[in-house]
């Protein structure tokens, strides 16, 4: 019997470095502007504080080596968006949405498996707003992961349509 295979996708350290460099540049610019005479300190401090938040976030992203997404024979687990595994049996469709060059994987599931199904009116209203913008309730951001998004979406669609015994083969083929 085969051991359960998993594909683990990690955050790209290069993207964390870019966040650190970008945040650091704006903080440095803000500090420089604070030393100039004709600047409004309130606006500059707001800029420094806002972009300053990117520095600890970038450090955390750089040092966090836990897998972001785990894909196995059972389903998909995304550490940032959903608390459990999204089983292959409930995934009806998947598609990519791009927002400012950041790819987001949207998973279409039956209504009874959507996170807002058992929640209140506010959660359901926000879910409808998300859907009206072209997203789903189960969205997996791929912005911090260096991966071929088109190949991943094809793989996810194949896994969702495959029967359980052939999923191990698909996992092996994807890793190759």
GUPA-900358 format. One record per atom (N, C-alpha, C): residue in three letters; x, y, z negated. Coordinates in steps of 0.2 Angstrom, whole numbers, plus 5000, padded with zeros to 4 digits. Layout:
ALAXYZ ...
This chain:
UNK500449945000 UNK500050005000 UNK500450065000 UNK500350115004 UNK500650175004 UNK500550224998 UNK501050254996 UNK500950314991 UNK500550374995 UNK500250404991 UNK499850464993 UNK500350514996 UNK500250535002 UNK500750585005 UNK500450655004 UNK500850705003 UNK500650775003 UNK501050815007 UNK500750875009 UNK501150925012 UNK501050985008 UNK501651005006 UNK501651065001 UNK501951125005 UNK501551185005 UNK501751245008 UNK501951295003 UNK502551325004 UNK502751364999 UNK502751445001 UNK502851484997 UNK502851554999 UNK503551565002 UNK503551615007 UNK504251625010 UNK504551675006 UNK505251665004 UNK505651705000 UNK505751775004 UNK505851765011 UNK505951825015 UNK505451875015 UNK504751855014 UNK504251905014 UNK504251935007 UNK504451905002 UNK504551934995 UNK505051984995 UNK505651964999 UNK506152014999 UNK505952075003 UNK505552075008 UNK505252125012 UNK504852175008 UNK504452135003 UNK504052174999 UNK504452214994 UNK504952184991 UNK505452214987 UNK505752274990 UNK506052264996 UNK506352325000 UNK505852375001 UNK505252365004 UNK504752415005 UNK504552454999 UNK504452414994 UNK504252454987 UNK504752494985 UNK505352464985 UNK505952504982 UNK506052564986 UNK506052564993 UNK506152624997 UNK505652674995 UNK504952654994 UNK504452714993 UNK504552734986 UNK504752694981 UNK504952724974 UNK505552764974 UNK506052754978 UNK506652794979 UNK506452864982 UNK506052854987 UNK505752914990 UNK505352964985 UNK504952934981 UNK504552964976 UNK505052994971 UNK505552964969 UNK505952994964 UNK506353054967 UNK506553044973 UNK506853104977 UNK506453164977 UNK505753144979 UNK505253204980 UNK505153234973 UNK505253194967 UNK505153224961 UNK505653284959 UNK506253274962 UNK506753324961 UNK506753384965 UNK506253384970 UNK506253434975 UNK505753494971 UNK505853554973 UNK505453604970 UNK504753614972 UNK504553604979 UNK503953614981 UNK503453554982 UNK503553514977 UNK503053444977 UNK502553454971 UNK502053414973 UNK501553414967 UNK501653344963 UNK501953354957 UNK502153294953 UNK501553244952 UNK500953264952 UNK500453214951 UNK500353164956 UNK500453194962 UNK500353144968 UNK500953104969 UNK501553134968 UNK502153094968 UNK502153034963 UNK501953054957 UNK501953004952 UNK501452944953 UNK500952964956 UNK500452914959 UNK500752864964 UNK501152894968 UNK501452854973 UNK502052814970 UNK502452844966 UNK502952804962 UNK502652744958 UNK502052754955 UNK501752704951 UNK501452654955 UNK501152674960 UNK500752624965 UNK501352574968 UNK501852604971 UNK502352564975 UNK502752534970 UNK502852564964 UNK503252524958 UNK502952464956 UNK502252454957 UNK501952384956 UNK502152334960 UNK502352354966 UNK502652304971 UNK503252274969 UNK503652304965 UNK504352274963 UNK504252214958 UNK503852214953 UNK503752154949 UNK503352104953 UNK502952124957 UNK502552074961 UNK503052044966 UNK503452074969 UNK503952044973 UNK504452004970 UNK504652024964 UNK505151974960 UNK504751914958 UNK504151924956 UNK503751854954 UNK503651814961 UNK503451844966 UNK503451804973 UNK504051774974 UNK504651804973 UNK505251774975 UNK505451714970 UNK505351724964 UNK505551674959 UNK505051614958 UNK504351624960 UNK503851574960 UNK503951524965 UNK504151464963 UNK504351414968 UNK503751354967 UNK503251374965 UNK502651324965 UNK502351324972 UNK502151264974 UNK501751264980 UNK501151304981 UNK501051344986 UNK500551384987 UNK499951344989 UNK500051294994 UNK499451254997 UNK499751184997 UNK499351144995 UNK499451064995 UNK498951034999 UNK499150995004 UNK498650965008 UNK498850885008 UNK498350845006 UNK498350775006 UNK497850745009 UNK497750675008 UNK497250635011 UNK496550655008 UNK496550685002 UNK495850704999 UNK495650765002 UNK496050815002 UNK495850885004 UNK496350935004 UNK496150995003 UNK496651055003 UNK496551084996 UNK497151104993 UNK497151144986 UNK497551204988 UNK497251264986 UNK497551324987 UNK497551354980 UNK498151374978 UNK498251394971 UNK497951464970 UNK497851504975 UNK497651574974 UNK496951584974 UNK496551544978 UNK495851554979 UNK495351514976 UNK495551454975 UNK495051404973 UNK495251364967 UNK494851344963 UNK495051304957 UNK495151234958 UNK494851204963 UNK494951134964 UNK495151114971 UNK495151054973 UNK495251024979 UNK494651034984 UNK494751064990 UNK494151064995 UNK494251004999 UNK493750954998 UNK493750895001 UNK493650895008 UNK493950855012 UNK493950855019 UNK493150845021 UNK492850805018 UNK492150785020 UNK491650845020 UNK491850895016 UNK491350955016 UNK491651005021 UNK492251005024 UNK492451055028 UNK492151045035 UNK491651085037 UNK491351075044 UNK491751115050 UNK492051165048 UNK492451205053 UNK492951245050 UNK493451265054 UNK493951315051 UNK494151355057 UNK494351425055 UNK494551465060 UNK495051515056 UNK495451555060 UNK495851605058 UNK495551675059 UNK495651715054 UNK495551785055 UNK496151825053 UNK496251875057 UNK496851915056 UNK496651985054 UNK496952005048 UNK496852075045 UNK497552105045 UNK497652155048 UNK498352195048 UNK498852145049 UNK498852105054 UNK499352055055 UNK499451995050 UNK498951995045 UNK499051945040 UNK498451895042 UNK498651835042 UNK498251775044 UNK497851755038 UNK497251735039 UNK496751705034 UNK496451655037 UNK496451595033 UNK496151535036 UNK495451535032 UNK494951525036 UNK494251525034 UNK493951455035 UNK493751425029 UNK493451365029 UNK492651365029 UNK492351335034 UNK491651335034 UNK491351265030 UNK490951275025 UNK490751215021 UNK489951225021 UNK489651175019 UNK488851175018 UNK488751225012 UNK488151255012 UNK487951305007 UNK488051275000 UNK487851214999 UNK487851184992 UNK488551184990 UNK489051184994 UNK489751174992 UNK490151244991 UNK489751304993 UNK490051364993 UNK490151384985 UNK490651424983 UNK490751444976 UNK490151484973 UNK489851524977 UNK489351564975 UNK488651534974 UNK488651474976 UNK487951434977 UNK487651434970 UNK488051424965 UNK487751414958 UNK487851474954 UNK488051534957 UNK488151594953 UNK487651644954 UNK487651694951 UNK487151744951 UNK487051784958 UNK486551834958 UNK486451874963 UNK486951914966 UNK487351944961 UNK487951984963 UNK488451944967 UNK488651884965 UNK489151844968 UNK488851824975 UNK488251804975 UNK487951784982 UNK487951844987 UNK487751904984 UNK487751964988 UNK488551984991 UNK489051974987 UNK489651984989 UNK489951934994 UNK489651874993 UNK489851814998 UNK489451835005 UNK488851855005 UNK488551875011 UNK488951935014 UNK489151985010 UNK489552035013 UNK490252015016 UNK490551965013 UNK491151935016 UNK491051895022 UNK490451865023 UNK490251825029 UNK490051875034 UNK489751935033 UNK489651985038 UNK490252015041 UNK490852015037 UNK491452045039 UNK491851985043 UNK491551925044 UNK491951875048 UNK492251825044 UNK492251825037 UNK492551785033 UNK492051725031 UNK492351685026 UNK491851635023 UNK491951645016 UNK491651605012 UNK491751605004 UNK492451565002 UNK492651525006 UNK493251485005 UNK493751515010 UNK494151555008 UNK494751585013 UNK495351575010 UNK495851555014 UNK496551545011 UNK497051585015 UNK497251635011 UNK497751685014 UNK498451645016 UNK498651665022 UNK499251635024 UNK499851685025 UNK499751745022 UNK500151795023 UNK500851785020 UNK500951755015 UNK501551745011 UNK501851675013 UNK501551645018 UNK501851575020 UNK502151585027 UNK502751555028 UNK502951555035 UNK502751495038 UNK502251495042 UNK502051435046 UNK501751455052 UNK501651405057 UNK501351415063 UNK500651405062 UNK500251455061 UNK499551455059 UNK499151415064 UNK499251425071 UNK498851385076 UNK498951305075 UNK499551285074 UNK499651215072 UNK499351195066 UNK499351235061 UNK498951215054 UNK498251215055 UNK497951255059 UNK497251255060 UNK497051195064 UNK497451175069 UNK497251115073 UNK497351055068 UNK497851055064 UNK497950995059 UNK497350995054 UNK497151045052 UNK496551045047 UNK495951025050 UNK495751045056 UNK495151025060 UNK495250945061 UNK495850925063 UNK495950855064 UNK495850815058 UNK496050835052 UNK495950805046 UNK495250805044 UNK494850855045 UNK494150865043 UNK493750815047 UNK493950805053 UNK493550755057 UNK493750685057 UNK494350675054 UNK494650605054 UNK494250565048 UNK494250495049 UNK494050455044 UNK494650445039 UNK494450425033 UNK494950425027 UNK495550385029 UNK495550325032 UNK496150285033 UNK496650315038 UNK496350355043 UNK496850385048 UNK497150455045 UNK496950475040 UNK497250535037 UNK497950535035 UNK498150475033 UNK498850465031 UNK499250465037 UNK499050445043 UNK499450445049 UNK499450515051 UNK498950555051 UNK498950625053 UNK499450665048 UNK499450645042 UNK499950685038 UNK500650665040 UNK500750605041 UNK501450585043 UNK501650625050 UNK501150625055 UNK501350655061 UNK501450735060 UNK501050765056 UNK501150835055 UNK501850845052 UNK502050805047 UNK502750815044 UNK503250805048 UNK503150765054 UNK503750745058 UNK503950805063 
